[in-house]
Amino acid sequence: MPCLKDPLLFFCFRVTLPLLVFAAIFLPQETAHGQTETPVGITVFFLDSELEDETAQWLQYGVPLAVALDLSQDPALDIRTVPMFPGRLRRMGFPDLVGVGYSSGRFITRGHESEWFVLGRVSSVGGTIGVDFELHPARLSIGSSSERSFTGEDALPLADEISTWIRVGIGHSPEEGGSLPDRPLSEMLTDDAHAFRLYSEGIREALVSNDEPGAISAFEGAVEVDPGFVLAQHALSEVYADLGQVEDAVAALEAAVVHLDRLPERARFRVRADHQWLVEGDPEEALRELERWADRHPRDVVAFHRKAEVLSEIGRHDDAIEALGLAFDGGSSETRALFRLGDPWLERGDTTAALKYYRTFEGLEPQWKGTLRSLAEADRAAGDLERARGRLQMLALLAPTDPQVWADLGVIVAGLGDPGAGFSLHEEGLARAETPEDRVWALENLGEWSISYRRSA
């Protein structure tokens, strides 16, 4: 009996699979010599739009996801996309997950400790797609901003071109990559433009509109056109499982497994492991698959994280913590990577699990500001604003010139019932900012907060 018939595992299937391919593909991969480098982080946001034709809104979601997938082939890049942090965007006032401007984009990017972020605007006129892309450093000390306009009739070749431009802009030119893989998106996704459009529409229906029947219709259309479209099959299985359509969910996931050769190796490990666990009902074989993944990529934190998730779901909590410990070799970068294992749980709304992971590694670097910031965000999500305020006050002592800290503290204080004091803390952040980029960000953020403050007064 497939374990998808278990109501608890329906929940597991629903909450784990949205991040499955995005996390497994977009996080840093091994180099050709089997060693991981310290990755350069890039956060790719969905696009703003001047589209009068609502039927073309899929481009706002499809183009950046395609760009992110193409960038993920570079093992020296750590790609983050909106499906990894939709909750945070909604909490910041972006219900459709689009329209993020420079100030908000930089705020989120610095919170992720990424070095770069990508924004843009898309249009479509007479069958021609136009995209204005912006590449920005999270800190001016690592580079300068650049902009470029792209036009084309097919979204995927356009995304290939955009990702090449981004890699050149951050100093990771594909020509310098030697034997690094650089497969066209038509090989990894689909070579049918209409199938990709349907898939993108399905992503929007599922992620933004929460319209499951609409998402199913779009994903079914995509796999009807191209049965080997792995990500569309995978997304279809997720929505079917959410609706309780077990046989359809199993069929779609099994169809995805058949065409795994389209995906990068690490994603294939994870899909196979989930197939064993969720379809075959064999968590032990799933764990063996994850062991093979970890053996193949011994510095890949995601492999250990996924193993810990499976162990936790079947009640082996001590083994889960041990699995996380195996990924830690005492280095600062590994500590911080492991600390981020709490992030997906926070996005899913499981603040208890998020705090468990955060606190497990809190003692390793207690004064690392990322520790306090993540704990404060988890406390805020859990409704414990007083504890969040205490953590941010400590962080303000450690990083007194970081305007983002004061802005975060201002939001918490306002939430505790004193918006005037919250506004003053935003002003404090502007006054303490030392670098030109921090002052620009603080000024823009203060302007946004002023509007909100006047509305609430």
C-alpha angles and dihedrals in degrees: 000000000000111000090230085083089069107095091218091054090049084064092046091049092050098048100039103044099060088069097034103096096026093054097038095049104034101048117089117289133207122280121239088264094055096253126114119229126211097272128230108234122226124181112204116201129198114260132261116231147214091189116146090181107074091198088071095057090102088080090069089065105025100052097052093044090052091048090051093050091050092049090050090071088075106087091206093063129082107203123199122188136187095261086067094059111019092136093060092051091050091050088053092054104267104120093168091044091235135097096058110163132203097274096049092040092053091046092056094041093054089048088057090045090235118153099218140027134196127216131171153158127236134202135176123204125171093342094310117118117215122192127182107198128194123198114197134179116230086223125027091224092074099050147309135280122259137185135201138172123225131191133187145132098242123055098213100054086044090054090049089055093046094051091052089053091050093050091051090047094057094042098260100113112182089227089064093051097082108193096004112134115257105172117172116252091242087070097047097040117014138308091221115091093201092052090053091049091052091048091051091049089051091052090053093048092049100038102035110019097033086220102149097178089050091049092049091051091052096045092045089052091051095051092043088059093041115015089186094061095119099188092050091050090048094049090048091054090052095054093043090053091049089056094047095249095141101174093048091048092051093047093052094047091048089051088053091052091054091061100040092127087081092067130072115265098258092052089050091056091053097045090050091049092051090047090055093047103038103031106025093036092226110129092170092059089045089054091049089053089051089049089055088051091051092046091052093046106025095175095048106116092191091065092056092043092054091047090051090051093053092046091049093049092054093047101258095126097156090052089050092057090046090053090055090048091056089062092054118086098170099265122132095235092052091048091055093045091052091046088059090061086090093061098081091050091052091051090051090054095249098129092166092060092042092053091047091058094041093050093045089067099027092100093055095070106004094170097048104118092220088063094056094041094053093044090050092051091049091048089050092051089049090053096249097129095161092059090044090053091051092053092048092048088055089047090052088058091051096043106023095161096052107104091196090066092054091045091052090048091049091054091051094047091049089050089055089061105270109100091164092060089044090056091049091054090054088052089049089055091054092048093050097044110115108183125066092240092052091049091050091049093046092049093050091046091048089053092052091046091048090059091050092045094052090049092052095044 
